[in-house]
């Protein structure tokens, strides 16, 4: 799976690491919907660390990302806007 961390780059992530990211992503969305900024940032940093443990892709070879992760300095309010349903 190709994961992009906004303002940072793309990474190829597979196997157990991908499974961990998927589990933490669900918790991240719960923290977002329940207005838990400390938990949100803890999880966002954990996920970003897991993503960075993957293979960094060359910036000259951009590919479509399967998952896009906000930059780690994204606030809870900014994240809500990023994930808001445009409907």
Backbone as JSON, one array per atom type, in Angstrom:
{
  "sequence": "XXXXXXXXXXXXXXXXXXXXXXXXXXXXXXXXXXXXXXXXXXXXXXXXXXXXXXXXXXXXXXXXXXXXXXXXXXXXXXXXXXXXXXX",
  "N": [[0.86, -1.17, 0.0], [0.5, 2.23, -0.75], [1.3, 5.02, 1.06], [0.76, 8.37, 1.83], [2.24, 10.97, 3.63], [1.16, 14.04, 4.34], [2.88, 16.91, 3.21], [5.28, 15.67, 3.47], [5.93, 13.13, 2.12], [5.81, 10.03, 0.16], [5.32, 6.57, 1.01], [5.98, 3.08, 0.78], [4.19, 0.6, 2.27], [3.79, -2.46, 3.96], [2.52, -5.73, 4.98], [2.66, -6.7, 8.44], [3.04, -4.17, 9.49], [1.3, -2.61, 8.0], [-1.11, -3.71, 8.85], [-1.1, -2.87, 11.54], [-1.23, -0.1, 11.15], [-3.77, 0.14, 10.01], [-5.42, -0.67, 12.15], [-4.8, 1.32, 14.07], [-5.62, 3.54, 12.66], [-8.39, 3.42, 12.75], [-8.79, 3.94, 15.47], [-7.76, 6.5, 15.5], [-9.65, 7.93, 14.0], [-11.8, 7.7, 15.74], [-10.88, 9.21, 17.91], [-10.83, 11.65, 16.66], [-13.57, 12.11, 16.07], [-14.58, 12.18, 18.64], [-13.55, 14.43, 19.77], [-10.89, 14.44, 21.0], [-8.08, 15.74, 21.39], [-5.43, 15.23, 22.44], [-5.2, 12.43, 22.38], [-5.65, 12.07, 19.65], [-3.32, 13.3, 18.53], [-1.33, 11.69, 19.65], [-1.9, 9.19, 18.45], [-1.7, 9.89, 15.73], [1.02, 10.51, 15.51], [2.11, 8.01, 16.15], [1.15, 6.45, 14.02], [2.35, 7.8, 11.86], [5.04, 7.25, 12.42], [5.08, 4.48, 12.01], [4.46, 4.43, 9.28], [6.71, 5.73, 8.24], [8.56, 3.76, 8.69], [8.37, 2.19, 6.55], [9.2, 1.83, 3.03], [10.62, 4.61, 1.64], [9.39, 6.44, -1.08], [10.69, 7.62, -4.17], [10.64, 11.05, -4.82], [10.45, 11.93, -7.41], [8.97, 10.07, -8.66], [6.05, 10.06, -8.42], [3.12, 8.49, -7.23], [-0.28, 7.29, -7.18], [-1.8, 7.6, -4.05], [-2.85, 5.24, -1.61], [-3.66, 5.73, 0.92], [-3.93, 8.7, 2.74], [-2.25, 10.59, 5.03], [-2.58, 13.12, 7.44], [-0.26, 15.85, 7.99], [1.98, 15.64, 10.78], [1.82, 17.81, 12.46], [-0.72, 18.75, 12.27], [-3.66, 20.23, 13.46], [-6.43, 19.21, 15.57], [-8.8, 20.44, 14.77], [-8.13, 21.24, 12.15], [-7.8, 18.73, 11.02], [-10.39, 17.74, 11.18], [-11.61, 19.29, 9.23], [-10.23, 18.39, 6.99], [-11.14, 15.75, 6.81], [-13.83, 16.07, 6.53], [-17.09, 15.45, 5.26], [-17.82, 16.33, 2.02], [-20.41, 16.74, 1.2]],
  "CA": [[0.0, 0.0, 0.0], [1.24, 3.48, -0.79], [0.76, 5.98, 2.04], [1.36, 9.71, 1.78], [2.14, 11.87, 4.78], [1.11, 15.37, 3.74], [4.05, 17.78, 3.35], [6.47, 14.86, 3.77], [6.27, 12.22, 1.04], [5.1, 8.76, 0.04], [6.01, 5.39, 1.51], [5.39, 1.78, 0.52], [4.04, -0.08, 3.56], [3.19, -3.78, 3.76], [2.54, -6.73, 6.05], [2.2, -6.41, 9.81], [3.02, -2.72, 9.68], [0.05, -2.15, 7.4], [-2.19, -4.13, 9.75], [-1.06, -1.96, 12.69], [-1.71, 1.21, 10.7], [-5.22, 0.03, 9.83], [-6.04, -0.68, 13.48], [-4.62, 2.64, 14.69], [-6.4, 4.51, 11.9], [-9.75, 3.39, 13.31], [-8.73, 4.66, 16.75], [-7.53, 7.91, 15.17], [-10.93, 8.51, 13.6], [-12.61, 7.81, 16.96], [-10.37, 10.37, 18.65], [-11.25, 12.83, 15.9], [-15.01, 12.33, 16.23], [-14.9, 12.41, 20.05], [-12.83, 15.64, 20.22], [-9.82, 14.07, 21.92], [-6.87, 16.2, 20.7], [-4.21, 14.57, 22.9], [-5.23, 11.07, 21.82], [-5.49, 12.23, 18.2], [-1.91, 13.55, 18.21], [-0.57, 10.48, 20.01], [-2.12, 8.19, 17.41], [-1.17, 10.41, 14.47], [2.47, 10.34, 15.56], [2.4, 6.56, 16.09], [0.91, 6.0, 12.65], [3.4, 8.38, 11.02], [6.25, 6.48, 12.67], [4.94, 3.2, 11.31], [4.55, 4.69, 7.84], [8.12, 6.05, 7.95], [9.36, 2.54, 8.74], [8.26, 1.58, 5.23], [10.17, 2.25, 2.03], [10.33, 5.94, 1.1], [9.36, 6.46, -2.54], [11.37, 8.76, -4.78], [9.71, 12.15, -5.1], [10.3, 12.09, -8.87], [8.12, 8.98, -9.14], [4.79, 10.15, -7.68], [2.1, 7.51, -7.53], [-1.52, 7.51, -6.45], [-1.72, 7.1, -2.68], [-3.99, 4.48, -1.12], [-4.03, 6.35, 2.19], [-3.27, 9.99, 2.95], [-2.17, 10.92, 6.45], [-2.25, 14.53, 7.63], [1.04, 16.16, 8.59], [1.91, 15.38, 12.22], [1.51, 19.04, 13.2], [-2.1, 19.12, 11.98], [-4.51, 20.33, 14.65], [-7.66, 18.44, 15.53], [-9.76, 21.19, 13.96], [-7.71, 21.13, 10.75], [-8.07, 17.35, 10.6], [-11.84, 17.62, 10.98], [-11.91, 19.89, 7.92], [-9.68, 17.49, 5.97], [-11.94, 14.54, 6.72], [-15.26, 16.41, 6.46], [-17.84, 15.0, 4.09], [-18.11, 17.53, 1.23], [-21.83, 16.8, 0.81]],
  "C": [[0.9, 1.23, 0.0], [0.53, 4.48, 0.12], [1.51, 7.29, 1.89], [1.16, 10.38, 3.13], [2.22, 13.27, 4.18], [2.33, 16.19, 4.15], [5.34, 17.0, 3.64], [6.87, 13.94, 2.63], [5.45, 10.95, 1.07], [5.99, 7.61, 0.49], [5.25, 4.14, 1.07], [5.38, 1.03, 1.84], [3.31, -1.4, 3.32], [3.15, -4.59, 5.05], [1.98, -6.28, 7.38], [2.11, -4.92, 10.07], [1.72, -2.14, 9.14], [-1.15, -2.53, 8.27], [-2.26, -3.21, 10.97], [-1.62, -0.59, 12.32], [-3.23, 1.2, 10.58], [-5.94, 0.06, 11.17], [-5.97, 0.7, 14.14], [-5.43, 3.71, 13.97], [-7.84, 4.56, 12.41], [-9.81, 4.14, 14.63], [-8.54, 6.16, 16.52], [-8.84, 8.6, 14.8], [-11.87, 8.64, 14.8], [-12.18, 9.02, 17.78], [-10.8, 11.67, 17.98], [-12.73, 13.13, 16.15], [-15.42, 12.6, 17.67], [-14.13, 13.59, 20.64], [-11.8, 15.35, 21.3], [-8.47, 14.46, 21.29], [-5.59, 15.5, 21.15], [-4.11, 13.16, 22.33], [-5.02, 11.11, 20.31], [-4.02, 12.4, 17.84], [-1.02, 12.36, 18.56], [-0.67, 9.44, 18.9], [-1.54, 8.63, 16.07], [0.35, 10.22, 14.42], [2.87, 8.86, 15.5], [2.23, 6.04, 14.67], [2.0, 6.53, 11.72], [4.72, 7.63, 11.2], [6.23, 5.13, 11.97], [5.08, 3.39, 9.8], [6.01, 4.94, 7.45], [9.02, 4.82, 8.02], [9.28, 1.76, 7.42], [9.35, 2.1, 4.3], [9.75, 3.6, 1.47], [10.4, 5.88, -0.42], [10.02, 7.74, -3.05], [10.35, 9.82, -5.18], [9.5, 12.36, -6.59], [9.39, 11.03, -9.47], [6.81, 8.96, -8.36], [3.79, 9.12, -8.17], [0.84, 7.85, -6.75], [-1.4, 6.86, -5.07], [-3.0, 6.36, -2.32], [-4.54, 5.07, 0.17], [-3.25, 7.65, 2.32], [-3.4, 10.34, 4.42], [-1.86, 12.4, 6.58], [-0.84, 14.69, 8.19], [0.91, 16.03, 10.11], [1.61, 16.63, 13.04], [0.1, 19.56, 12.93], [-2.91, 19.16, 13.28], [-5.75, 19.46, 14.48], [-8.69, 19.13, 14.64], [-9.42, 21.14, 12.48], [-8.02, 19.74, 10.2], [-9.56, 17.15, 10.35], [-12.23, 18.18, 9.62], [-11.4, 19.0, 6.8], [-10.58, 16.29, 5.73], [-13.44, 14.8, 6.6], [-15.86, 15.89, 5.16], [-18.24, 16.24, 3.29], [-19.58, 17.69, 0.85], [-22.6, 17.89, 1.47]]
}
